[in-house]
Amino acid sequence: MHEELVVPASLAGERVDRAVALLTGWTRREVQDLVAAGGVLVDGRTVPKSHRLETDEIVELRGEPSAPGPPRPDPTVALVVRHEDDDVVVVAKPAGVVVHPGAGHTEGTLVHGLLAAYPEIASVGDPARPGIVHRLDRDTSGLLVIARTQRAYDELVRMMAAHEVERRYLALVWGHFDAPRGVIDAPIGRSPRRPTRMAVREGGRGARTSYAVQRAHDDPAVSLVECRLETGRTHQIRVHLQAVGHPVVGDAAYGGARAGLRLGRPFLHATALAFRHPVTGRPIEVVEPLPDELASLLATLA
């Protein structure tokens, strides 16, 4: 690996190990090991891990952390299965569970539990995230489809890219919409000010989210909306709703943590999946009701 990163103003003064971790998603320990091995250069020279960066310096990455081994089965990770056949499984993921291993999450992910229940997925798709064809954020609850066979995986990946899988979400957002229905069409890329977050920005990847208001409440002023993904960018619904002035209630990362409603996670739930079975062609539709913590909050609204 050889990659060059330009230090944004938002990271000026940060230690090189923390800044590279933020920009890459690697752990601080992984970056520190790479720095010690001479794999991180700043303006062409090696630096200690405590080196403080300046705006527009060039950080060269001449390596990457060694890849961890494939995830192992963990039967202690509970699964809530909503549909199962020989080729696919649909599960309901609770909030707080990470879908697959990654930086800072090497154990206890949904994939670890899936491997315990469906060991055959170990050879399906990417070995680091076997069977996974789409994802949910850690603090988003709801439905995911997982492939049990390579044939199903390949077709589901194609269907996702062709927008042939219907994914519906329920979100409680701040404020009232001017129109009961609409489409948010705005490119999404990494935020130049907060590298760990996404933002609507020129040069980002195309993203489209349609929405329909289900009902509005006045005290406080919030709206329950159904969102449908036409693309699948990182944090797409959360970023798009913030961009139009209606951040998701409880979403601290994107302006939704406000006085008036207290919730320890974003009010965002993947409530429905509909798709043609990737092998048999028969229609499959699964609906998942709101989890208790979201339903209880909704019940308190006038």
PAKOLKOL-303184 format. One record per residue (C-alpha): residue number from 1; x, y, z. Coordinates in nm, 4 decimals, m for minus. Layout:
> num, east, north, up
> NUM, X, Y, Z
...
end
This chain:
> num, east, north, up
> 1, 0.0000, 0.0000, 0.0000
> 2, 0.1168, 0.3539, m0.0790
> 3, m0.1247, 0.6372, m0.0136
> 4, m0.0855, 1.0097, 0.0467
> 5, m0.3186, 1.2072, 0.2726
> 6, m0.3353, 1.5863, 0.2966
> 7, m0.3796, 1.7079, 0.6542
> 8, m0.7071, 1.9063, 0.6771
> 9, m0.7281, 2.2187, 0.8930
> 10, m0.9520, 2.0297, 1.1341
> 11, m0.6613, 1.8006, 1.2285
> 12, m0.3932, 2.0684, 1.2628
> 13, m0.2160, 2.0213, 1.5951
> 14, m0.3232, 1.6586, 1.6327
> 15, m0.0732, 1.3814, 1.6974
> 16, 0.0084, 1.1871, 1.3864
> 17, m0.1100, 0.8569, 1.5361
> 18, m0.4523, 0.9957, 1.6269
> 19, m0.4926, 1.1813, 1.2974
> 20, m0.4074, 0.8794, 1.0833
> 21, m0.6423, 0.6665, 1.2908
> 22, m0.9246, 0.9158, 1.2277
> 23, m0.8517, 0.9379, 0.8559
> 24, m0.8201, 0.5640, 0.7959
> 25, m1.0414, 0.3974, 1.0567
> 26, m0.7451, 0.1994, 1.1910
> 27, m0.6897, 0.1761, 1.5652
> 28, m0.4352, 0.3957, 1.7422
> 29, m0.2311, 0.0854, 1.8272
> 30, m0.2245, m0.0224, 1.4627
> 31, m0.1077, 0.3234, 1.3544
> 32, 0.1543, 0.3407, 1.6275
> 33, 0.2988, 0.0081, 1.5173
> 34, 0.3100, 0.1315, 1.1588
> 35, 0.4840, 0.4552, 1.2668
> 36, 0.7404, 0.2537, 1.4638
> 37, 0.8103, 0.0418, 1.1548
> 38, 0.8751, 0.3522, 0.9416
> 39, 0.5534, 0.3121, 0.7448
> 40, 0.4239, 0.6659, 0.8097
> 41, 0.6085, 0.9667, 0.6671
> 42, 0.5219, 1.3341, 0.7079
> 43, 0.6490, 1.5525, 0.4230
> 44, 0.8911, 1.2771, 0.3308
> 45, 1.0449, 1.2143, 0.6714
> 46, 0.9855, 0.9672, 0.9489
> 47, 0.8363, 1.1114, 1.2664
> 48, 0.7537, 0.9848, 1.6159
> 49, 0.3946, 0.8931, 1.6979
> 50, 0.3627, 1.2110, 1.9062
> 51, 0.4503, 1.4418, 1.6150
> 52, 0.1982, 1.7255, 1.5839
> 53, 0.0665, 1.7834, 1.2332
> 54, 0.0183, 2.1089, 1.0454
> 55, m0.2431, 2.1976, 0.7855
> 56, m0.1608, 2.0781, 0.4317
> 57, 0.1288, 1.8555, 0.5368
> 58, 0.1456, 1.5352, 0.3331
> 59, 0.1185, 1.2114, 0.5281
> 60, 0.2480, 0.9128, 0.3331
> 61, 0.1290, 0.5657, 0.4283
> 62, 0.3779, 0.3054, 0.3110
> 63, 0.2029, 0.0070, 0.4538
> 64, m0.1048, m0.0939, 0.6448
> 65, m0.1877, m0.2962, 0.9533
> 66, m0.1578, m0.6684, 0.9092
> 67, m0.4931, m0.8172, 0.8256
> 68, m0.6558, m1.0023, 1.1145
> 69, m0.7520, m1.3636, 1.0669
> 70, m1.1050, m1.4493, 0.9553
> 71, m1.3724, m1.4067, 1.2234
> 72, m1.4553, m1.7084, 1.4354
> 73, m1.7986, m1.8357, 1.5381
> 74, m1.9381, m1.6983, 1.8625
> 75, m2.2609, m1.8629, 1.9803
> 76, m2.3016, m1.6023, 2.2566
> 77, m2.4060, m1.3421, 1.9968
> 78, m2.7830, m1.3755, 1.9864
> 79, m2.9659, m1.3782, 1.6520
> 80, m3.3268, m1.2829, 1.5841
> 81, m3.4173, m1.4664, 1.2620
> 82, m3.7175, m1.3412, 1.0641
> 83, m3.6744, m1.5519, 0.7493
> 84, m3.4575, m1.8530, 0.6721
> 85, m3.4138, m2.0850, 0.3753
> 86, m3.1271, m2.2715, 0.2120
> 87, m2.9898, m1.9593, 0.0422
> 88, m3.0726, m1.6529, 0.2512
> 89, m3.1408, m1.5453, 0.6065
> 90, m3.3101, m1.2244, 0.7187
> 91, m3.2264, m1.1161, 1.0729
> 92, m3.3380, m0.8273, 1.2937
> 93, m3.0302, m0.6522, 1.4298
> 94, m3.0659, m0.4700, 1.7620
> 95, m2.9134, m0.1275, 1.8134
> 96, m2.5635, m0.1393, 1.9583
> 97, m2.4491, m0.4437, 1.7604
> 98, m2.1816, m0.3995, 1.4926
> 99, m2.2522, m0.5915, 1.1715
> 100, m1.9023, m0.7187, 1.0922
> 101, m1.5481, m0.6980, 1.2311
> 102, m1.3528, m0.3808, 1.1676
> 103, m1.1283, m0.1290, 1.3364
> 104, m1.2016, m0.1411, 1.7087
> 105, m1.4568, m0.4211, 1.6716
> 106, m1.2874, m0.7572, 1.6474
> 107, m1.5322, m0.9585, 1.8573
> 108, m1.9028, m0.9811, 1.9320
> 109, m2.0283, m0.8671, 1.5922
> 110, m2.3332, m0.9990, 1.4110
> 111, m2.1023, m1.1927, 1.1772
> 112, m1.9567, m1.3840, 1.4715
> 113, m2.3052, m1.4967, 1.5693
> 114, m2.3987, m1.5808, 1.2111
> 115, m2.0924, m1.8028, 1.1743
> 116, m2.1994, m1.9998, 1.4805
> 117, m2.5509, m2.0557, 1.3453
> 118, m2.4651, m2.0854, 0.9752
> 119, m2.1029, m2.2038, 0.9440
> 120, m2.1360, m2.2436, 0.5673
> 121, m2.1267, m1.8644, 0.5198
> 122, m1.7530, m1.8672, 0.5998
> 123, m1.6876, m1.9320, 0.2302
> 124, m1.9462, m1.6831, 0.0989
> 125, m1.8377, m1.3404, m0.0200
> 126, m1.5630, m1.1470, 0.1585
> 127, m1.3878, m1.3695, 0.4194
> 128, m1.3667, m1.0717, 0.6575
> 129, m1.7445, m1.0145, 0.6398
> 130, m1.8860, m1.3450, 0.5152
> 131, m2.2383, m1.3459, 0.3776
> 132, m2.2846, m0.9709, 0.4248
> 133, m2.4323, m0.7878, 0.1261
> 134, m2.5414, m0.4657, 0.2998
> 135, m2.4982, m0.3087, 0.6405
> 136, m2.6646, m0.1066, 0.9134
> 137, m2.4892, 0.1416, 1.1402
> 138, m2.4119, 0.0094, 1.4866
> 139, m2.6870, 0.2163, 1.6504
> 140, m2.9490, 0.1510, 1.3816
> 141, m3.1845, m0.1384, 1.4444
> 142, m3.3739, m0.3495, 1.1934
> 143, m3.3564, m0.5921, 0.9061
> 144, m3.0583, m0.7329, 0.7182
> 145, m3.0459, m1.0036, 0.4528
> 146, m2.7481, m1.2412, 0.4591
> 147, m2.6441, m1.4837, 0.1854
> 148, m2.5839, m1.8480, 0.2798
> 149, m2.4525, m1.9506, m0.0635
> 150, m2.2189, m1.7877, m0.3128
> 151, m2.4883, m1.8006, m0.5798
> 152, m2.7260, m1.6067, m0.3566
> 153, m2.4499, m1.3628, m0.2579
> 154, m2.3580, m1.2782, m0.6171
> 155, m2.7201, m1.2204, m0.7156
> 156, m2.8012, m1.0141, m0.4043
> 157, m2.4976, m0.7931, m0.4632
> 158, m2.6135, m0.7399, m0.8219
> 159, m2.9677, m0.6653, m0.7061
> 160, m2.8430, m0.4107, m0.4514
> 161, m2.6371, m0.2335, m0.7177
> 162, m2.9381, m0.2322, m0.9535
> 163, m3.1690, m0.0953, m0.6790
> 164, m3.3879, m0.4058, m0.6974
> 165, m3.4038, m0.4517, m0.3192
> 166, m3.6566, m0.2317, m0.1409
> 167, m3.5284, m0.1045, 0.1933
> 168, m3.7652, 0.1015, 0.4074
> 169, m3.6721, 0.2806, 0.7286
> 170, m3.8664, 0.4678, 0.9945
> 171, m3.7067, 0.7797, 1.1393
> 172, m3.8279, 1.0341, 1.3918
> 173, m3.6839, 1.3708, 1.2959
> 174, m3.6884, 1.7239, 1.4283
> 175, m3.9282, 1.9713, 1.2721
> 176, m4.2045, 1.9601, 1.0122
> 177, m4.1575, 1.9124, 0.6374
> 178, m4.2966, 2.1607, 0.3847
> 179, m4.4111, 1.8734, 0.1605
> 180, m4.5473, 1.5354, 0.2728
> 181, m4.3290, 1.3510, 0.0191
> 182, m4.0025, 1.4213, m0.1521
> 183, m3.6636, 1.3014, m0.2700
> 184, m3.3309, 1.4180, m0.1326
> 185, m3.0761, 1.3943, m0.4133
> 186, m2.7364, 1.5129, m0.2926
> 187, m2.3840, 1.3655, m0.3129
> 188, m2.2248, 1.2353, 0.0051
> 189, m1.8552, 1.2269, 0.0905
> 190, m1.6311, 1.2337, 0.3945
> 191, m1.6646, 1.5552, 0.5953
> 192, m1.3614, 1.7835, 0.5512
> 193, m1.4074, 1.9126, 0.9063
> 194, m1.4857, 1.5852, 1.0832
> 195, m1.3057, 1.3020, 0.8997
> 196, m1.4933, 1.0308, 1.0896
> 197, m1.8281, 1.1633, 0.9628
> 198, m1.9974, 1.2066, 0.6276
> 199, m2.1497, 1.5178, 0.4727
> 200, m2.3317, 1.6419, 0.1661
> 201, m2.0501, 1.7821, m0.0440
> 202, m1.9464, 1.8552, m0.4002
> 203, m1.7436, 1.5697, m0.5408
> 204, m1.9102, 1.3105, m0.3177
> 205, m2.0791, 0.9976, m0.4452
> 206, m2.4334, 1.0283, m0.5787
> 207, m2.7023, 0.9528, m0.3211
> 208, m3.0831, 0.9544, m0.3301
> 209, m3.3258, 0.9107, m0.0408
> 210, m3.7028, 0.9347, m0.0792
> 211, m3.9219, 1.0162, 0.2185
> 212, m4.2897, 1.0201, 0.3119
> 213, m4.4210, 1.1816, 0.6282
> 214, m4.6286, 0.9373, 0.8328
> 215, m4.7387, 1.1838, 1.0973
> 216, m4.6297, 1.5064, 1.2640
> 217, m4.6287, 1.6067, 1.6305
> 218, m4.6271, 1.9554, 1.7781
> 219, m4.4895, 1.9222, 2.1306
> 220, m4.2069, 1.8929, 2.0569
> 221, m4.2146, 1.9590, 1.6830
> 222, m4.1079, 1.6278, 1.5301
> 223, m4.2139, 1.4118, 1.2361
> 224, m4.2208, 1.0382, 1.1815
> 225, m4.1042, 0.9682, 0.8264
> 226, m4.0601, 0.6583, 0.6160
> 227, m3.7399, 0.6691, 0.4104
> 228, m3.6473, 0.4533, 0.1137
> 229, m3.2917, 0.4114, 0.0004
> 230, m3.2250, 0.4409, m0.3701
> 231, m2.8497, 0.4222, m0.3032
> 232, m2.6546, 0.2914, m0.0055
> 233, m2.3940, 0.5429, 0.1094
> 234, m2.2447, 0.5467, 0.4574
> 235, m2.4826, 0.7218, 0.7033
> 236, m2.6961, 0.8217, 0.4033
> 237, m3.0343, 0.8738, 0.5699
> 238, m2.8847, 1.0519, 0.8694
> 239, m2.6746, 1.2847, 0.6521
> 240, m2.9538, 1.3609, 0.4058
> 241, m3.2086, 1.4385, 0.6754
> 242, m2.9635, 1.6676, 0.8535
> 243, m2.8880, 1.8414, 0.5231
> 244, m3.2554, 1.9383, 0.4766
> 245, m3.2843, 2.0658, 0.8326
> 246, m3.4486, 1.7611, 0.9915
> 247, m3.1833, 1.5617, 1.1807
> 248, m3.2799, 1.2283, 1.3308
> 249, m3.3879, 1.2502, 1.6943
> 250, m3.1125, 1.1182, 1.9217
> 251, m2.8420, 1.1346, 1.6540
> 252, m2.5586, 1.3123, 1.8359
> 253, m2.3228, 1.2822, 1.5385
> 254, m2.5545, 1.4716, 1.3017
> 255, m2.7252, 1.7350, 1.5140
> 256, m3.0170, 1.5322, 1.6467
> 257, m2.9375, 1.5204, 2.0190
> 258, m3.1501, 1.8052, 2.1552
> 259, m3.3372, 1.8950, 2.4697
> 260, m3.6982, 1.7833, 2.4744
> 261, m3.6519, 1.4223, 2.3751
> 262, m3.3888, 1.2011, 2.5329
> 263, m3.2779, 0.8935, 2.3437
> 264, m2.9425, 0.7196, 2.3669
> 265, m2.9342, 0.6312, 1.9964
> 266, m3.0674, 0.7678, 1.6673
> 267, m3.4385, 0.7011, 1.6123
> 268, m3.3714, 0.5078, 1.2918
> 269, m3.5030, 0.1591, 1.2234
> 270, m3.4861, m0.0612, 0.9125
> 271, m3.8473, m0.1659, 0.9169
> 272, m3.8979, m0.3521, 0.5863
> 273, m3.7085, m0.5505, 0.3247
> 274, m3.8629, m0.6655, m0.0032
> 275, m3.6793, m0.8501, m0.2781
> 276, m3.7007, m1.1297, m0.5271
> 277, m3.5394, m1.4471, m0.3920
> 278, m3.1932, m1.4623, m0.5525
> 279, m3.2288, m1.8311, m0.6470
> 280, m3.5980, m1.9218, m0.6735
> 281, m3.7237, m1.5812, m0.7859
> 282, m4.0196, m1.5831, m0.5474
> 283, m4.1030, m1.2536, m0.3718
> 284, m3.9931, m1.2113, m0.0113
> 285, m4.1094, m0.9298, 0.2133
> 286, m4.0240, m0.8992, 0.5808
> 287, m4.1523, m0.6287, 0.8163
> 288, m4.0019, m0.5573, 1.1572
> 289, m4.1922, m0.3462, 1.4146
> 290, m4.0207, m0.0737, 1.6099
> 291, m3.8179, m0.2001, 1.9064
> 292, m3.9539, m0.1218, 2.2515
> 293, m3.7345, 0.1815, 2.3217
> 294, m3.8451, 0.3539, 2.0014
> 295, m4.2114, 0.2530, 2.0275
> 296, m4.2222, 0.3768, 2.3888
> 297, m4.0794, 0.7157, 2.2954
> 298, m4.3251, 0.7497, 2.0087
> 299, m4.6139, 0.6698, 2.2430
> 300, m4.5255, 0.9698, 2.4627
> 301, m4.5782, 1.2210, 2.1811
> 302, m4.8954, 1.4262, 2.1592
end
